[in-house]
Amino acid sequence: MTFSYLCFSIGLMALVTYLPRVLPLILFRKRIENKFFQSFLLYMPYAILAAMVFPDVFSSTSGWISAVCGTIVALGMSYFRFGLMPVAIASTCTAFLIEQLVLFL
């Protein structure tokens, strides 16, 4: 992964998650009352970000075992509504530790 690719990916993710939040403020002057549209605008940035990031999860480590373990930890902690930072730190540490364990064995 090159530095320019990383910068492009971060910029694209920022744009994709920022635009759906700003466009309703620009396009609609009064409060949106439709519950479906409210939930759509609330969850769309997360869905787009997940679709962009999730395929790279399994190719980010040297083995699939550590990637799967890190993903399981991230999904489990997300299910129990932990915050973004604890989930990211725990899943990264899990993938790292499993990677080191596999290399050691």
Residue pairs with C-beta under 8 A, 6 or more apart in sequence:
9 52
12 52
13 49
13 52
13 53
16 45
16 48
16 49
16 52
17 45
17 48
17 49
20 41
20 44
20 45
20 48
21 41
21 45
24 32
24 41
32 38
32 41
57 67
57 70
57 71
58 64
58 67
58 68
58 71
59 67
60 67
60 95
61 67
61 70
61 95
61 99
62 99
63 99
63 102
65 98
65 102
66 94
66 95
66 96
66 98
66 99
66 102
67 95
69 94
69 95
69 98
70 91
70 92
70 94
70 95
70 98
71 91
73 87
73 90
73 91
73 94
74 87
74 88
74 90
74 91
77 86
77 87
77 90
77 91
78 87
82 90
